[in-house]
Amino acid sequence: MIEDTQGNLWFGTTGGINHFNTTNKQFTHYSHQDDNTNSLSNNSVLSMIEDTQGNLWFGTTGGLNHFNTKTEQFTHFRHKANDADSLSNDTVLSITEDSRGNIWVGTYNGLNLFDTRLKKFRTYTKVQGLPDNVIYSTEEDNLGYIWISTNQGLSRMDPKAETFKSYNVSDGLQSNEFNIGASFKSKSGELFFGGTNGFNRFFPENSKDDIKPPKVVISNMLLLNKPVSITSTFPQLTNEQTTKPAIDNQLTEKYTGFSLDKTIHETKSIVLTHKDNILTFEFSALHFRNTKKNKFAYKLIGWDKEWVNTDYKNRRATYTNLPYGDYTFSVKASNSDGYWNEEGTSLQIIILPPPWKTWWAYALYSLILLSVVFVYIRSQRHKLIFERQLNAQLESKVEARTKEKQHLIENISHELKTPLTLIFNALETVSISELSIENNKKINNIKHNGRPVVSPD
């Protein structure tokens, strides 16, 4: 129910809108009509306001309605799929006009800022920082902030920066869940929000942020999932000191060979071996006001590409099988009001290489390689010399054999040359006229075939 500037009353019901004229004491009823596009979009009315321009706005389960009191016609604004400028959801639970004339529309799926000139909506959801997308009610405080009650707490929005700060039961809320339209701003500026377990009242200007960031410490270190011992703390254990943590510390030192000479938060750097392959750090923010809202971010420089964000429930970082090298583990944290200690704290970490990857190991590998190369070159050189000597011996033997064969051929040729010469000389003396033609041919063949042998050198 609202009272307009004329002093008349408007009632929203599940059956439409009732207007009561306080002058003539008569009611006028407005409802949805299927055959009239200018009627109310839906009969279930959940919220309504009259803005500073005298316009009436009604929120229903079928969208937002603007009512023209002169023409008595309704203009509808609904959610349209794939249209980012439309209403985010058709169930309108709250409507508020701020001091700048902006219309804020709370729905079942996000908060909407309505541009009355362009007829467009800008939507804010959990993605932008709201604690929940179900918006039950909205109020503007005297500082210009918009307070939003949701299904998961109360949120304060800075409209200029478009940032949100959220509050929950740890801040003193009656519950994280509120009720539809259950909000009010008094003339003194005090805000009231009603929920499922009562209501909250407060002056927003008295709600000041804690701007002091927390001190950040690395509170514990574990190797192979066991706490690391401090050497100076456990020189010898008495019967009273043989507690489980002390035993765990001794076991860690026994199996890893690593211990600290002072507490981890005082330690600036550590040196580990390749066997320390399960490394865990626990960290804390020394800020004890609403600690459940502290936020953390950590990064192992040299390994992590981005900061890893976490909350108070998981204040631990574990790394396994890190390659040898130099690293820096850094942690930063915020207090419950979102003010960060960007400097945080850090720890230098050096992981030594395994024996087979040290400089002297590589030097040994190089020496072995050079030795192998030297032996190979030397053997190849000896092989080449041997082959040259063998080739020289073979060439010498071939030359000797060749000379022997040439000498033998000369002897044979000489042995044949004398008798053949006598034969050919005799053939020359034979008168051709004394022989038959056939015999002359045979003699000529003998001369022709024998001539190379008896020809002079």
C-alpha positions as CSV (number, residue, x, y, z in Angstrom):
1,M,0.0,0.0,0.0
2,I,1.2,3.5,-0.8
3,E,-0.3,7.0,-0.5
4,D,0.2,9.3,-3.5
5,T,0.7,13.0,-3.5
6,Q,-3.0,13.6,-3.9
7,G,-3.6,11.8,-0.6
8,N,-5.2,8.8,-2.3
9,L,-4.4,5.2,-1.5
10,W,-3.2,2.4,-3.8
11,F,-3.4,-1.3,-2.8
12,G,-1.6,-4.1,-4.5
13,T,-3.2,-7.5,-4.2
14,T,-3.1,-10.9,-5.8
15,G,-6.1,-9.9,-7.8
16,G,-4.9,-6.6,-9.2
17,I,-4.7,-3.0,-8.0
18,N,-7.3,-1.1,-6.0
19,H,-7.3,2.7,-6.0
20,F,-9.1,4.4,-3.1
21,N,-10.2,8.0,-3.6
22,T,-10.1,9.6,-0.2
23,T,-12.3,12.5,-1.3
24,N,-15.4,10.5,-2.6
25,K,-14.6,7.4,-0.7
26,Q,-14.8,5.2,-3.8
27,F,-12.6,2.4,-5.1
28,T,-11.4,1.8,-8.7
29,H,-10.1,-1.6,-9.7
30,Y,-7.4,-2.3,-12.3
31,S,-6.6,-5.8,-13.4
32,H,-5.1,-7.8,-16.3
33,Q,-7.3,-8.1,-19.4
34,D,-6.3,-10.5,-22.1
35,D,-7.9,-8.4,-24.9
36,N,-6.3,-5.1,-23.7
37,T,-2.6,-4.6,-24.1
38,N,-2.7,-1.5,-22.1
39,S,-4.1,-3.2,-19.0
40,L,-2.0,-4.4,-16.0
41,S,0.5,-7.1,-17.1
42,N,-0.3,-9.4,-14.3
43,N,-2.8,-9.4,-11.4
44,S,-0.2,-10.5,-8.7
45,V,1.1,-7.1,-7.5
46,L,4.2,-7.3,-5.2
47,S,5.6,-3.7,-5.1
48,M,4.7,-0.1,-6.0
49,I,5.9,3.5,-5.7
50,E,5.0,7.0,-6.9
51,D,8.2,8.8,-8.1
52,T,9.0,12.4,-7.8
53,Q,7.5,13.2,-11.2
54,G,4.1,11.8,-10.1
55,N,4.5,8.5,-12.1
56,L,3.2,5.3,-10.6
57,W,5.2,2.1,-10.9
58,F,3.9,-1.4,-10.1
59,G,5.9,-4.5,-9.8
60,T,4.1,-7.8,-10.6
61,T,5.0,-11.4,-11.3
62,G,4.6,-10.5,-14.9
63,G,7.0,-7.6,-15.2
64,L,7.2,-3.9,-14.4
65,N,4.3,-1.6,-15.1
66,H,4.2,2.2,-15.6
67,F,0.7,3.7,-15.0
68,N,-0.4,6.9,-16.8
69,T,-2.9,8.5,-14.4
70,K,-4.4,10.7,-17.2
71,T,-5.0,8.0,-19.7
72,E,-5.3,5.2,-17.1
73,Q,-3.1,3.0,-19.3
74,F,-0.3,0.7,-18.4
75,T,3.1,0.4,-20.2
76,H,4.8,-3.0,-19.7
77,F,8.5,-3.8,-19.2
78,R,9.4,-7.5,-19.4
79,H,12.4,-9.7,-19.6
80,K,13.4,-10.6,-23.1
81,A,15.8,-13.5,-23.8
82,N,19.1,-12.4,-25.4
83,D,18.4,-8.7,-24.7
84,A,20.8,-7.4,-22.1
85,D,18.9,-4.1,-21.9
86,S,15.7,-5.7,-20.8
87,L,14.4,-6.4,-17.3
88,S,16.5,-9.3,-15.8
89,N,13.4,-11.1,-14.5
90,D,9.7,-10.7,-14.6
91,T,9.1,-11.2,-10.9
92,V,9.5,-7.7,-9.5
93,L,9.9,-7.7,-5.7
94,S,10.8,-4.1,-5.0
95,I,10.9,-0.7,-6.6
96,T,12.9,2.3,-5.2
97,E,13.6,5.8,-6.5
98,D,16.9,7.4,-5.3
99,S,17.7,11.0,-4.7
100,R,19.1,11.3,-8.3
101,G,15.8,10.2,-9.8
102,N,17.0,6.7,-10.7
103,I,14.6,3.8,-10.5
104,W,16.0,0.6,-8.9
105,V,14.0,-2.6,-9.6
106,G,14.7,-5.7,-7.5
107,T,13.8,-9.0,-9.0
108,Y,14.1,-12.7,-8.5
109,N,17.2,-12.6,-10.6
110,G,19.2,-9.5,-10.0
111,L,19.0,-5.7,-9.3
112,N,18.1,-3.4,-12.2
113,L,18.8,0.2,-12.7
114,F,16.2,1.6,-15.1
115,D,17.0,4.5,-17.5
116,T,13.6,6.2,-17.8
117,R,14.8,8.2,-20.8
118,L,16.3,5.4,-22.9
119,K,13.9,2.8,-21.5
120,K,16.8,0.4,-20.8
121,F,17.9,-1.6,-17.8
122,R,21.3,-2.2,-16.4
123,T,21.6,-5.4,-14.4
124,Y,23.7,-6.2,-11.3
125,T,24.0,-9.8,-10.0
126,K,26.5,-12.0,-8.0
127,V,28.9,-11.5,-10.9
128,Q,29.2,-7.8,-10.0
129,G,29.4,-8.5,-6.3
130,L,25.9,-9.0,-4.9
131,P,25.7,-11.8,-2.2
132,D,22.7,-13.3,-4.0
133,N,20.5,-12.7,-7.0
134,V,17.2,-12.7,-5.2
135,I,16.5,-9.0,-4.3
136,Y,13.9,-8.6,-1.6
137,S,14.0,-4.8,-1.0
138,T,16.1,-1.7,-1.5
139,E,16.6,1.6,0.3
140,E,18.8,4.7,-0.3
141,D,20.6,6.1,2.8
142,N,21.5,9.8,3.3
143,L,25.0,9.3,1.9
144,G,23.7,8.1,-1.4
145,Y,24.4,4.4,-1.0
146,I,21.8,1.8,-2.0
147,W,21.1,-0.9,0.6
148,I,19.9,-4.2,-0.8
149,S,18.3,-7.1,1.2
150,T,18.8,-10.5,-0.4
151,N,18.5,-14.2,0.2
152,Q,22.1,-14.3,1.5
153,G,22.6,-11.2,3.5
154,L,22.5,-7.4,3.2
155,S,24.6,-5.4,0.7
156,R,25.6,-1.8,0.3
157,M,26.2,-0.5,-3.2
158,D,28.2,2.5,-4.2
159,P,26.3,3.6,-7.4
160,K,29.1,5.8,-8.6
161,A,31.9,3.1,-8.3
162,E,29.4,0.3,-8.9
163,T,30.9,-1.7,-6.0
164,F,29.3,-3.8,-3.3
165,K,30.0,-4.5,0.3
166,S,28.1,-7.4,1.8
167,Y,27.1,-8.2,5.4
168,N,25.8,-11.4,6.9
169,V,25.0,-12.9,10.3
170,S,28.6,-12.5,11.5
171,D,28.1,-8.8,11.2
172,G,25.0,-8.9,13.5
173,L,22.1,-9.5,11.0
174,Q,19.0,-11.3,12.4
175,S,19.5,-13.8,9.5
176,N,21.0,-14.0,6.1
177,E,17.5,-14.2,4.6
178,F,15.1,-11.2,4.4
179,N,11.5,-10.8,3.4
180,I,9.8,-9.3,0.3
181,G,9.4,-5.5,0.7
182,A,10.3,-5.5,4.4
183,S,12.3,-2.3,4.5
184,F,11.8,1.3,5.7
185,K,13.8,4.5,6.0
186,S,12.8,6.8,8.8
187,K,12.9,10.6,8.7
188,S,16.1,10.5,10.8
189,G,17.8,8.4,8.2
190,E,17.6,5.2,10.2
191,L,17.1,2.0,8.0
192,F,15.0,-1.0,8.9
193,F,15.2,-4.4,7.2
194,G,12.9,-7.3,8.2
195,G,13.9,-10.9,7.8
196,T,13.0,-14.4,8.8
197,N,14.3,-14.0,12.4
198,G,13.3,-10.5,13.3
199,F,14.5,-7.2,11.9
200,N,17.7,-5.0,11.9
201,R,17.8,-1.2,12.5
202,F,20.9,1.0,12.0
203,F,22.2,4.4,11.0
204,P,24.3,3.8,7.9
205,E,26.6,6.7,8.7
206,N,27.6,5.0,11.9
207,S,28.7,1.9,10.0
208,K,32.3,2.8,9.3
209,D,34.9,0.6,7.6
210,D,37.9,-0.7,9.4
211,I,40.6,0.7,7.0
212,K,43.5,-0.9,8.8
213,P,44.7,-3.9,6.8
214,P,45.7,-7.1,8.7
215,K,49.2,-8.3,9.4
216,V,49.9,-11.5,7.4
217,V,52.0,-14.4,8.7
218,I,53.0,-17.9,7.5
219,S,51.8,-19.8,10.6
220,N,53.0,-23.3,9.8
221,M,55.1,-25.4,7.4
222,L,54.7,-29.1,6.6
223,L,57.0,-31.5,4.7
224,L,55.6,-34.8,3.6
225,N,52.4,-33.8,5.4
226,K,54.1,-33.6,8.7
227,P,55.0,-30.4,10.7
228,V,58.6,-29.3,10.4
229,S,60.6,-29.3,13.7
230,I,62.5,-26.4,15.2
231,T,66.0,-27.6,16.1
232,S,66.5,-25.4,19.1
233,T,63.2,-26.4,20.5
234,F,63.8,-30.1,20.7
235,P,67.4,-30.9,21.7
236,Q,66.1,-33.8,23.8
237,L,62.6,-34.7,24.7
238,T,61.6,-35.5,28.2
239,N,58.7,-37.7,29.1
240,E,56.4,-34.7,29.4
241,Q,57.4,-33.5,25.9
242,T,56.7,-36.7,24.1
243,T,53.4,-35.4,22.7
244,K,52.1,-36.3,19.3
245,P,53.1,-32.9,17.7
246,A,56.6,-33.3,19.1
247,I,56.9,-36.9,17.8
248,D,55.7,-35.7,14.4
249,N,58.3,-33.0,14.4
250,Q,61.0,-35.6,15.2
251,L,59.8,-37.9,12.5
252,T,59.8,-35.2,9.9
253,E,63.4,-34.3,10.7
254,K,64.3,-38.0,10.7
255,Y,62.7,-38.7,7.3
256,T,63.4,-35.4,5.5
257,G,66.6,-34.3,7.2
258,F,65.2,-30.8,7.4
259,S,64.4,-28.6,10.4
260,L,64.0,-24.9,11.2
261,D,66.3,-22.9,13.6
262,K,63.4,-20.6,14.4
263,T,59.6,-20.4,13.9
264,I,58.4,-20.3,10.3
265,H,56.9,-16.8,10.5
266,E,60.4,-15.5,11.5
267,T,62.2,-17.4,8.8
268,K,63.1,-15.5,5.7
269,S,64.4,-18.3,3.5
270,I,64.7,-22.1,3.5
271,V,66.8,-24.6,1.5
272,L,65.3,-28.0,0.5
273,T,66.4,-31.0,-1.3
274,H,64.8,-32.8,-4.3
275,K,63.4,-35.3,-1.8
276,D,61.2,-32.7,-0.1
277,N,58.5,-33.2,-2.7
278,I,55.4,-32.4,-0.7
279,L,55.5,-28.9,0.6
280,T,52.7,-27.2,2.5
281,F,52.3,-23.7,4.0
282,E,49.6,-22.5,6.4
283,F,48.9,-18.8,6.8
284,S,46.8,-16.4,8.9
285,A,45.7,-12.8,9.0
286,L,46.2,-11.1,12.4
287,H,42.8,-9.4,12.4
288,F,40.3,-10.6,14.8
289,R,37.1,-8.6,14.0
290,N,34.8,-10.9,12.0
291,T,37.6,-13.2,10.9
292,K,35.3,-15.3,8.8
293,K,35.2,-12.5,6.2
294,N,39.0,-12.3,5.9
295,K,40.2,-13.0,2.3
296,F,43.5,-14.4,1.2
297,A,45.6,-14.7,-1.9
298,Y,48.8,-16.6,-2.4
299,K,51.3,-17.2,-5.1
300,L,54.5,-19.2,-5.6
301,I,56.5,-16.9,-7.7
302,G,58.4,-19.0,-10.2
303,W,55.6,-21.6,-10.4
304,D,52.1,-20.0,-10.2
305,K,51.1,-17.8,-13.0
306,E,48.3,-16.1,-11.2
307,W,47.3,-15.4,-7.6
308,V,45.2,-18.1,-5.9
309,N,42.3,-16.6,-4.0
310,T,40.8,-18.3,-0.9
311,D,39.0,-17.6,2.3
312,Y,39.3,-18.3,6.0
313,K,38.1,-21.9,5.5
314,N,41.1,-22.9,3.4
315,R,44.3,-21.1,4.6
316,R,46.7,-23.7,3.2
317,A,48.8,-24.0,0.1
318,T,50.4,-27.3,-1.0
319,Y,52.9,-28.0,-3.8
320,T,54.2,-31.3,-5.0
321,N,57.2,-32.4,-7.1
322,L,58.5,-28.9,-7.7
323,P,61.5,-28.7,-10.0
324,Y,64.7,-27.6,-8.5
325,G,65.3,-23.8,-8.6
326,D,64.5,-20.6,-6.7
327,Y,61.0,-19.6,-5.6
328,T,59.2,-17.0,-3.5
329,F,56.0,-17.9,-1.6
330,S,53.9,-14.8,-1.1
331,V,50.7,-14.3,0.8
332,K,48.5,-11.3,1.1
333,A,45.2,-10.8,3.0
334,S,42.2,-8.4,3.6
335,N,40.3,-7.6,6.7
336,S,36.5,-8.1,7.0
337,D,35.9,-4.8,5.3
338,G,37.9,-5.7,2.3
339,Y,41.0,-3.6,2.9
340,W,44.1,-5.6,1.7
341,N,47.6,-5.8,2.9
342,E,49.1,-5.9,-0.5
343,E,52.7,-6.3,0.8
344,G,51.7,-9.3,2.9
345,T,54.6,-11.7,3.7
346,S,56.9,-13.8,1.7
347,L,59.4,-16.7,2.1
348,Q,62.4,-17.4,-0.2
349,I,62.6,-21.1,-1.1
350,I,65.6,-22.8,-2.7
351,I,65.2,-26.4,-3.9
352,L,68.6,-28.1,-4.6
353,P,68.9,-30.3,-7.6
354,P,69.3,-34.0,-7.3
355,P,72.9,-35.3,-7.3
356,W,72.7,-36.3,-11.0
357,K,71.7,-32.7,-11.9
358,T,74.4,-30.8,-10.0
359,W,77.2,-28.9,-11.6
360,W,79.8,-31.4,-10.7
361,A,77.6,-34.2,-12.1
362,Y,77.4,-32.3,-15.4
363,A,81.1,-31.7,-15.2
364,L,81.6,-35.5,-14.9
365,Y,79.2,-36.1,-17.7
366,S,81.2,-33.7,-19.9
367,L,84.5,-35.4,-18.9
368,I,83.1,-38.8,-19.8
369,L,81.8,-37.5,-23.1
370,L,85.2,-35.9,-23.9
371,S,86.9,-39.1,-23.0
372,V,84.6,-41.1,-25.3
373,V,85.2,-38.6,-28.1
374,F,89.0,-38.7,-27.6
375,V,89.0,-42.5,-27.6
376,Y,86.8,-42.6,-30.7
377,I,89.0,-40.0,-32.6
378,R,92.2,-41.9,-31.6
379,S,90.8,-45.2,-32.7
380,Q,89.7,-43.7,-36.0
381,R,93.1,-42.2,-36.5
382,H,94.8,-45.6,-35.8
383,K,92.3,-47.3,-38.1
384,L,93.1,-44.7,-40.9
385,I,96.9,-45.2,-40.5
386,F,96.4,-49.0,-40.5
387,E,94.3,-48.8,-43.7
388,R,96.9,-46.6,-45.4
389,Q,99.7,-49.0,-44.5
390,L,97.6,-51.9,-45.7
391,N,96.8,-50.1,-49.0
392,A,100.5,-49.3,-49.5
393,Q,101.4,-53.0,-49.0
394,L,98.7,-54.1,-51.4
395,E,99.8,-51.6,-54.0
396,S,103.4,-52.8,-53.6
397,K,102.4,-56.4,-54.1
398,V,100.2,-55.6,-57.1
399,E,103.0,-53.7,-58.7
400,A,105.4,-56.5,-58.1
401,R,103.0,-59.1,-59.6
402,T,102.4,-56.8,-62.6
403,K,106.1,-56.6,-63.3
404,E,106.4,-60.4,-63.0
405,K,103.6,-60.9,-65.5
406,Q,105.0,-58.4,-67.9
407,H,108.3,-60.1,-67.8
408,L,106.8,-63.5,-68.3
409,I,104.8,-62.2,-71.3
410,E,108.0,-60.8,-72.8
411,N,109.7,-64.1,-72.4
412,I,106.9,-66.0,-74.0
413,S,106.7,-63.5,-76.8
414,H,110.4,-63.9,-77.4
415,E,110.2,-67.7,-77.4
416,L,107.4,-67.6,-80.0
417,K,108.9,-64.8,-82.2
418,T,112.0,-66.8,-83.4
419,P,110.2,-69.9,-84.9
420,L,107.3,-67.9,-86.3
421,T,109.8,-65.6,-88.0
422,L,111.4,-68.6,-89.7
423,I,108.0,-69.9,-90.8
424,F,106.9,-66.6,-92.2
425,N,110.2,-66.1,-94.0
426,A,109.7,-69.5,-95.6
427,L,106.2,-68.6,-96.6
428,E,107.4,-65.5,-98.3
429,T,109.7,-67.5,-100.4
430,V,107.0,-69.8,-101.7
431,S,106.0,-68.7,-105.2
432,I,102.4,-67.7,-105.4
433,S,102.3,-68.9,-108.9
434,E,103.2,-72.4,-107.9
435,L,100.2,-72.7,-105.6
436,S,96.6,-73.0,-106.2
437,I,94.2,-70.2,-105.4
438,E,92.9,-72.0,-102.4
439,N,96.4,-72.6,-100.9
440,N,97.2,-68.9,-101.5
441,K,94.2,-67.9,-99.4
442,K,95.4,-70.2,-96.6
443,I,98.9,-68.8,-96.7
444,N,97.6,-65.2,-96.6
445,N,95.4,-66.1,-93.6
446,I,98.5,-67.5,-91.9
447,K,100.4,-64.4,-92.6
448,H,97.6,-62.1,-91.4
449,N,97.0,-63.9,-88.2
450,G,100.6,-64.3,-87.3
451,R,101.8,-60.9,-88.2
452,P,101.1,-59.2,-84.7
453,V,103.2,-61.8,-83.0
454,V,106.2,-61.5,-85.4
455,S,106.0,-57.9,-86.2
456,P,109.0,-55.9,-85.0
457,D,108.8,-54.1,-81.6
